[in-house]
């Protein structure tokens, strides 16, 4: 495994989590393994994920990935230039305030959760807002050091294969997996993205989605006949402003466990009626009524820029 991976552990009983952490780190020193708080043990061998526990896990993930707290904007945009890590003559790296070092940016982001009931499992997966790829540690490994450690290590060894199709799609010119789920507004996308966050995506699923929704080899057609046209790298300006929600920092860089760089969608109406009564929803600033705009820039995580 050559690509840098950030792996968060959640729901593992407190009695064994430190030993699991040491075991995985020793076997895989290149993986950034994040201790997402030990959990209490349950006699039914199923984890529980209350909102306050999930919030703490997300906080720890953000701090570990970015190497700092304070809800960073993102990563240094010039990781290839001479900096403190590559040029001993420099006294200052020159990164903007709130930007973490781009040389340590993970390529993949995964979360290991202990098996739970459907309600708890959906709660923690949904709280990460499609950013991570999830592995569920099976019930028969509950509170067992060896089985838990081996499951995590085996999963990390297979991560490249599990994310191969998703990564290829995200790097393509028309990345369906980067469509903003809420504003695209169709259940087909919601199902596709959630599947990509929990299981390897078959190529046929992405081909079928593209065949149905990608029009004129140019844009995806979403709700209310809105066109979602992907940007090209030279014009992308998708890094969000600093805000007060921790998971937003991750959502600006990862989708279903895969890293993406600055990216947004140009969203515009199709047909002769223009926007009409159609609204664009930004989870941060609310509804936008773009009656006079030719298009709006919508980020991957449903923020309007």
N, C-alpha and C positions, 0 to 999 in steps of 0.2 A: 504494500500500500504506500504509494509515493505522495499522493495528494494529502494535504493537511485536513484532518477531520476533527470536528468538535463533537464530542459525545456526552450527552447529559444522562445521568442516572436518576430515576425517580421511582418512588414507591418501594424501594428495596428496604427491608427491615433494618432499623438502626443497629441491631445486634451484629450484622455482617457487612454493612455497607463500606466501612473503612477497609476491611480486608479485601472485599471485592475490588475496591478502588486501587489498592496497592497491587493486587494480582494482575489486573488489566494494564495498569501503567507499566509494570515491570515487563510484561510480555510485549507491549506495544508502546514504546516510549515516544513515538512520533504522534500519537493520538492525544489530543487535548481532552482528557477525561474530566468531566465536571461533576462534582458531588452535589447533587440536587436535594440535599437534606434527607437524612434517614427517616424512615416512617415507623410508626408503631406496628407491632405484629398483631395479626388477626387470626383467630382460631379457624376461620373458614378458608384461610390461605388466599384471600383476595384483598388487594390493596384498596384504599380509599383515597380519593383526591378532592378534598374540600377546596373551595376557592382560595383561602389564605395559603394553603400548602402550594397550590399551583403558582400563585403570585411569587412566592419565595423561590421556587424552582426557576421561573422565568428570570427573576432578578439575578440569580447566580449565573444563569446561562449568558445573559447579556454582559455581565461584568467579566466573565471568563473569555468570551469571544472577542470583546473589544479591548480587553486589558485595562479597563478603567471603568469607574462608575460615572454617574452624571449624565446618563442618557445621551450618548454621543450621536452626532449627526451621521457619522460613517467612518470610512477609512481614508487615509492619505491617498490623494489622487495621483501621486507621483512616486510610486514605489520603486521605479527603475532608476531614478536619478540618484546621484551621490547623496548619502545621508549618514547619520551617525552610525548606522549599522554597517556601512560599507566604506566609509571614508573617515579615518581617525582625525584628519585635519579639521573637519567641520565641528563647530562648537554648538550648532543648533540645527535640528533636522528641518525646520521650516514648516512643519505641518500646522494646519490651521487649528485653532482651539476647538476642542470637541471631536477631533478626528483621531482615530487610533492608527497604529502603524499598519500600512498596507502590506508589509512583508510578512505579517503574521496572520493575515486574513485566511480563515479556513475555506477550503473548496467545497466541503460538505458538512452538513449539520444534521445530526441524528439524535433522537431521544429514545432511551430505553425505559419503558414503563412496565411495572409489574402488572400481571394480569388482574383485571377487576371485572365488575359487572358492566353492563352496557352503558348505563347512565354515567358512571364515573369515568369510563374509558372515553366516551364522547366528550365529556367535560374537559379533560386535559388536552385531548387532541384539538378540539375546537379553540381552546384558549391560545394555542400557538399560531393560530390564524394561517394555516397552510404553509408555515415556514419550514418545518422539520420533516424528516422521514422517521417514522416510528417503528420500533421493534417492540413486540410484546413478549416479555419474559414469561414463560409458561407457568402455570400453577404448580406443576410437579417440581419446579425448581425453587419454589417459595421458601425463603429462609434457609436455603442450602448454599453454602459458600461455593463449593466446587461446581455444581450445576449452573448456578447463576453466572459465575465467572466464565465458564466454558461457553455458555450461550452467547454472552456478550462478545467474547473474542472470536468465536466462529462467525457471528453476524458481521462483525467489522471486517473480517477477511473476505466476506462475500459482498461487501457493500458496493464495490465498483460494478459488479455484475448486476446487482439489484437496481442501481441508479443509471445504468448505461443508456437505456432508452429515453428516460426523462432528460438526462444531460444532453443527449443528441438533439432532442426537441428544443430545449432551451437555447442551444447554440445555433439553431436553424434560423432562417430568415423570417419564419412565421411560427413563433413559439406559442402554441395553443395553451401550454401549461402556465404561461405568464399572463394570460388574460385576467383582468380584474373580475373576480367572481360575482360580486354584488351588482356591479354596473352592467356586466354582460347579461346578467339576469335570467339565464336559462339553466334549468336543472341538469341538462346534459353536461355543462361545464362544471357545475358544483360536484357532480358525481365523479367526473374525470379527475379533478384536482384532489378530491379527498381520497380517491383510490390511489393516486400517485404518491400520497403522503403515507400510505399504510402498506402497500404492496407494489412489487415491480409492475410497471405498466406494459401491457402487450403492445407491440407495434401496431397491431390491427386496430386497437382502440383509438390511437391517435390518427391513424389513416382514415378511419370512419368519421371521426370528428371533423377532420379537415375536409373530407369529401362533402360533408353536409353543410358546413358553415363558412368555408373559405371561398370567397367569391372573386371572380375576375383576376385571380392570381395576385390579389392586392390587399384584401381586407377580410376580417371575420365579420359576419353579420349576426348581431346580437338582438336583444329585445328591442321592441319599437322600431325595428329596421335601422338600428344604429350601426354604423361602420366603425370597426376597431382596426386601425391601420398601424402596424408596427413601425417604430422608428428605426432609422439606421444609426450605427454607432457614432457617426460624425455629428449628428444633430441631437442625440439623446441628452436629456437633462433631467434624469429621473431621481436624483438623490433628494430626499425630503428635507424640510426644515426641521430643526430641533423641536421636539414637543415633549409632553409629559408622560407618555406611555412607553414602558420598557419594550414591549414586544414590537413596537413600531420600528425600533432600531434594527431588529433582526429582519422584519418583513421587508425592509428596504434593500436587502441583499440576498435573501434565500427564499426559494419556493420548493416545497416538497423535498427538502434536504439538499437541493442543488444551488450553488452560487450563481447569481447573475450580476452583471455590472449595470451601470446607469441605463435605465430603460423606462420608456413610457409609451402609451398608446395615444395616437391622435384619434379622437372620437368625434364623429360628425354624423348628421342625419343623411339618409339617402332619399332619393325622390324629390318631388317638387314642392312639398309642403314645409320643408325646413324642420326646425325643432318642434314647432307646435307647442303642445303642452308637456312634452317630454322633459324630464328633469334628470340631472346627474347627481348621484348621491356620494358625498364625501364623508367618510365616517368621522373625520375630524371637524369639519366646518359645516356639515349639514347639506341641504339640498341646494343645487345650483340650477337656475333657469337661464340657459344660454341662448336666449332668443336672437341676440345680435351677433353672436360669435360664429365664425366659420367652423371652428372645432374647439374642443377642450383637450388639454393634456391630462390624462388619467394615469396614475401610477399603478403598478402591479397590485398593490394592496388597497386599491379603491380610494386613494386620496387624489384630490384634484389639485394640480399645481398651477 
